[in-house]
Amino acid sequence: MTYHYSVGAQTYQFADLKTVLAKATPARSGDYLAGVAAETYAERMAARVCLAEIPLTTFLEDLIIPYETDEVTRLIVDTHDKQAFAEISHLTVGDFRDWLLSDIADSATLKRVAHGITPEMAAAVSKLMRNQDLILVAKKCHVTTAFRNTIGLPGHISVRLQPNHPTDDMRGIAASMLDGLLYGAGDAVIGINPATDSIPALMDLYCLVDEVINQYEIPTQSCILTHVTNQIQLIERGAPVDLVFQSIAGTEKTNKSFGIDIALLKEAQSAALSLNRGTVGCNVMYFETGQGSALSANANFGVDQQTCEARAYAVARHLSPLLTNTVVGFIGPEYLYDGKQIIRAGLEDHFCGKLLGVPLGCDVCYTNHAEADQDDMDTLMTLLATAGLTFIMGIPGADDIMLNYQTTSFHDVLYLRKVLGLKAAPEFEAWLKKMQIMDANGQVKPIEQAHHMLQNMPKHLLSA
């Protein structure tokens, strides 16, 4: 179906729905690289006017990637909740924006309709929104999950403690873990990106984190971010696996480039559930995504990168994860050129994920060759925390020395919790107070407890 908009003597024509979506997207380098972006501001605004007038029902009929050739499309169509959609089925995209911003769309209502919203609908309406609109609506979307603690409660923000080390040195990892715990980080997950995919080395990492969690009786969960097939092998060998990790994307071809499909993810979920290691819940999956992954795999099929990203959240939603993380600036300036584009993308991703019912956190980050700096990251993380972000990263000095990118530090969550009055996950906060890392007023005092915790750290981790 062709879409068009006329203003004066000028008529803008768009060949199909995916073209309208792409042309209506705020400017970003990845869409220019893909050749799908609007060529002028006037064309972008014309596409947005067209998009605003498209009924939401069109997204169930005019599929941007064919049903027959893409399992993510099939998942979106086959799992669409028609009853949930009925409440909004009469709306156009523009009407949907107005409805989302209204008081009628409160938290209970948004939760009720979430499974009736497709990723393409969420992406479409985000393209008509200002940054403040994305924040206001996301703030109303409450997505709560649980494993050994409860993640995503209103008024809370959690932290993935990321103690990466370039050689997987056990003492270096243990030191970073201790550092983060003393600053109140780690309630989302203690998650390590390993430097190796050696199964014995991965087993050592699992045992290390499990030993620390058990030694201090920490109500949190661990994850080693290796390929899902390695994690299935490790579960079969008796590794203490809490969460299963995998990078996912919004097209079948991109996921194949990662060596995965939906069936494999379900197999991994079943394997993790069989261990029954959760105490307050059974959300066992941890996913990471990022705008630009489909294009980098030559698997975007002419779809803009933000819509591809939203489609990844359909995969996540299907597997009920504890955590989903948009690693927003990690892929590089080829896809998000500068701080402005990274900020916009982070707000879009958070809005779309939460609107679809996904527990979305954000790695507020940039690569060293991007036109961005830590002030941009301060802005984005403050905006996201205001919008109800589920979790951020916590890394020593905000500098990941293994992955070589810039992100957020242990100190950053103290800032967010203090300025915005946010709390850690309730079970984890109780543990912080029991360990006297946090006082009764919620103030973290790391130095006073360092000696005590070092005394109780497993001795083999401290030996020379």
N, C-alpha and C positions, 0 to 999 in steps of 0.2 A: 504494500500500500504506500502510495506517495503522499507526502505531507508538504504543504506550502504555506507561506505567509507573505502577504503583499503590504508594502508601505510606500505610498506615492506611486512612482513608476517602477519601483524595484520589487521584483518577486523572488523570494528565496524558496527553492525546492529541495526537499530531502527525500532520498530514494526509499527509505524504509525506517522502521522504528529505531533500529540500532544507530542509524545515521543521526536521527533527531537527538537521541541520547548523547551521542559523542559530541555533536556540535553544541549542545546546550551546556556541556561541562565547563566549569571554570578552567582557565588556561593552565596547562601543565606540560612539562617538557616531554613526558612519555607519550602523550597523545599526539604531539607534533611529530615525534619520532615515528609513530605508527601511521602518520598521514591521515588521522581521523578527526583532528581538532578543527574548530571553526577558524576560518582564515582571517576574519575581522571581528571586532566587537559587535558590529551591526548584525553579522550572520549569527553570532552567538545569541544575541537577544532575540532574533527572529526564531531561532530554534527553541528558545525557552518559551516564547509565546505559543508556538505549536505544541510543545510538550505539555503546557498547562491545560490545553484544551482536550488532551487525549483521555478517554475514559480508562479507568483502572482495569476494566474488563478486557481491554485491548491486549494487555500484557499476558493474558491467559490464552489468547488466540494467535497473536503475532509474535512467535518465539524468535528471539534474537540469535540463538544457536539451535539448529534443528534437533527435534526430539529423537529422531532416528539415529543420529550420529554422536550424541553426547549424553553420557550417563548423569551428569550434573543437571542438565535440562530435564531428563526423565525424572530424577529425584524431585526437582522443584514442582513439576506438574503432578506427579503421582502422589505426592504427600501434601498437596495443597488442601487446606481445610476450608471447604466451601461454606460450612456453617459459620466459621469465624469471619470469613470474608463478607458474608451477607450484610453485616452492619455497615460496611463501607463500599459495597459493590456499586452503588449509584453515583459515586463521586468521580470527577475527573482528577487528574494529577494536581491541578491548581486548587480544586476544592479540597483535596486530601491535605494539602499544605495548610489551608485555612482551618480545617477540622483538627489537625494535629496541634495547632497553636491555640485552639480554643480550650476553654475550661471543661467542655464536654469530654475531651480526650484526657481523662485523668489516669492515674497509674493503673487502677483496676481495669479500666476500659482498654488501655493499650496492651495489657497482658492478655486480655480476652481475645483481641483481634490479631495478636502477633503471628499466629500460624496461618492466618488468612492473607498475610502480606507476603508477596514474593520478593526476592532480592531486587528484581528489576523495578518493581514499584517503589521500593525503598530508595534505590539509587536515583530514580527519576525525580521523586519529590525532593531529595536532597539538593538537586541541581537548581531548584527554584528558591532555595533558602539562603538567607544571610547566615553568617557565623553565629549570631546570637540566636537565630531560630534553631539551628542545630543543637545548641547548648540547652535551650529551654525545653525542647521535646525530649532530648536524651535524659535530662534530669528527671523527667517523669517516668522513665522506663526502668523498672526495678527487676533485675534478674539475679536470683539468689541460688547458689550451688553449695555443695558441701562434700567433704571427704573426712579429714580429721579436725577441720574447723569450718566455719560458715563464711562464705565469700559473697560479697556483693550487697550486703545489707545497706539500706539508706543511711547516710551519715558515716560511712566507713570507707576506707581505702586501704588496700593491701599492697604488698611488695613481693615481687619475685627476687629473692636473694640469689645473685648470679656470681658465684665465686670461681669464675673461669681462670685457668692457668695455661700458659702456652705449651707446657710439657706435662700437664696433668700431675704436677708434683703434689703429693698428698698433704705435705705440710703447708704448702702455699694455699691450697684449697681450704684446708682446715682453718688457717689464719684468717682468710677472707670470710669464711662462715662465721667465725667468732666475732669478727669486726661487725658484720651485718647484724647479728643477733643482739649485740650490745647497743645498737642504734634502733632497735625495734623493727628491723626488717626480717622478712622471711615467712610471713603468714600466708602469702599466696602459694609459694612453693620455694624450696631450695632446689634450683635447677641449674645443672652444669652442662655447658657445651663442651663435649670432650674433644681433645686434640687428636684422638685416635679412635678407630672403630674396631680395635682388637677386642675380641670377646672377653678374654681374661682381664684386660685392663678395665673394661667397662664393668665387669663384675666387681673389681676392687673399688671403683667409684661408688657403685650402689651400696656396697657394704660400709664404706666410709661414712656416707651421709646417714645411712640407717643407724650406724653406731652412735653418731653424734645425736641424732633425734632421740634414740632410746636412752643414751647417757643422761641427757638433761630433761627427758620426758616432755619434749616439745610437741605441742598440738599443731603440727604442720605436716606437709607431705614433700616427698622428694621426686626428682625427675632427672634422668640423664638423656640429653637431647641427641640421641643417635637415631639411625633409621629404624622405622617401626619393625622391620624384619629382624633386626638385631635384638630388639626388646622382646619380641615373641620368643626368640631363641633363649634369651636370658631368663625369661619366666619359666620356660621348660627346664632350665638348669637349676632352678631354685633361687634365683636372685630376688632380693627384697624390693620388688618393683611396686611403687605406689601409683604414679601417673604414667600413662603411655603418651609419648610425644610424637607428633608428626607435623611437618609443614604441609599445608594444603592450599589448593587454588580453586578457581571458579570454572575451569573447563576440564573435561576428561583428558584432553591431550596434555595439558600442563601437569595434571596429576600423574599421568603416565611418565612424564619426564622426571618426576620425583620418585618413580618406581612404586607407585601405589594406585589402588582404586578403592571404591567404597567398600567392596567385599573384604579387602584386606584390613581396612580400618575396623570393620565390624568384628573380624576375627581377633584383632588385637584388643578391642574393647572386652570381648568375651573372656579372653585370657586374663586380663587384668582383674575383671570382676570375679573370676574364679578364685583369686587369692584372698578376697574378702578382708582387705587390710584397712578399709575405712572404719571410722568409729562413729561419726555423726551423719554420714552420707555415703553415696556410692557413685559420685561423678568421678570417673577415672581417666578421662582424656584431657590432654593439653595440646592445643593446636596453635600454630603460628602462620600468619598470612602477611601479605604486603602488596601494595599497588605496584604493578609493573611485572610481576612474576609471569603472567601469561604472555606478555609481549616478549620477555626475555627468552621464553621457550618457543617463540614463534607459534603461539597457540591461542591468540586472542580473537581471531576470525573477524577482524574489523570492529570489535567491540571496544569501547573506551576502557581504560584501566580501572577506573573507579567502579564501573558496573561489573567488571570481571571480579573485582575484589568483593563486592557485595554478594556475588554468587558463591564465593567460598564460604560465606557464613551459612548458606543452606546446607553445605556438607557438615559444617560444625554443628549446627542445630540438630541435625539428624542423629548425632552421636552423643548428645547430652554432656558436653565437656564441663569439667570444673572451671577451666580457664581457656580463653581464646585471646591471642595477642596479635595485634597488628604492629609489625615491626616497621614503623611508618617511613623512616628516612634511610633505612639500611641498604636498600638496593642501589641508591646513588642518584646523583643529579641528572643522569640520563632520563630518569622517570619523574623525579620531584627536584626541580632545579635549585630552589633556594628556600629560605626560611618561610616566606609567605606561602609557597606551595606546600611545604611540609605541614604547616599549621592547618591550612585548609583541609588537606587530606586526612590528617589525624581527627579533626572534628567530623568529617564526613564518615570515616570508618566507624568511629564510636557511635554516631547517630544510627547508622544503618544496622550495625551489629545489635545494639540494644533494642532497636525497633523490631527486629526479627526475633528477639528473645534469646540472644546469645550473650553470655557473660564476657564482655569485651574489656580487655586491658590494652595498654599501648606502651610499646617500647619507644619512648620519646627520644629520638636519636637522629644522628646525621653522620655521614662519612666525611673524612677529612678533606675531600675535594669538592664538597658541596658549598654553595654560597649561603652558608648558615653558620651560626655560632651558638654558644650556650645561652645567650640572652633569648634567642628564638625558642630554645627548648624550655626555658623558664616560662615564657609566655604560653606555649602550648600546654605544658603540664598543668599550669594554673587554670587555664580554660577548661581542660579536660576534667580536672578534679572538681571544678565548679559544676560541670555537667554530670557528675556522678560516675566517673571512671572507676572500673572495678579494681585495677591494679597498675602499678608502674614497675620499672626495673630498679634494683638497687645494686650498684657495682662500686667497688672502691675507687674513689676519686672521679667517678662518672666516666672512666676511661677503660674500656675493655682491652686488656693487653694481649688477649688471645685472638679475638675477632677483629681488632683494630678499628674500632669505631667509637664515637662519643655518645653517651647516653646519660642516665640519671644516677645520682649517688645515693648512699644511705642517708645523707643529710637532707636530701630533697624531700623525702616523705615526712621528716620532722617539721620542715617548713610548711608543707601542705596541711598536715594535721593541726599545726598550731594556728595558722592564719585562717583556715576554713572550718576549724572545729571538728575535724574528722577523726575517726578512731580506727585502730587495727581491728581485725576479726576478733569477736568477743572472747573466744576460747584462748586465742593467742595473747590478747591483752591481759587476761587473767593470769596467764603464765608469766608475762613480763612483770606483773606486780608481785607474783609469788617469788620470783627470782630477784626482786628488788632492783630490776633494771629500770622500771617505771614506778614513779611514786603514786600516791593516791590521787593526785591532781592530774595524772596523765603525762607528767614530765619525765622524759627519758634522761637518765644519768649514767652514761656508759662507763665512765672512768672508774667510778666507785666499785663496780662489779667485775671489772676485768680480772683482777687478781683471783677472786673467788672462782670464776669460771675457768681460768687457766689451771687452777689447782685440780679441777674436776675433769679437765680435758683428758681423753685417753692418752696414757703416757707415751705410747709408741708413735703418736702424732707429733710429739714435742721433742723427741730424741734427735740427736744430730745425725 
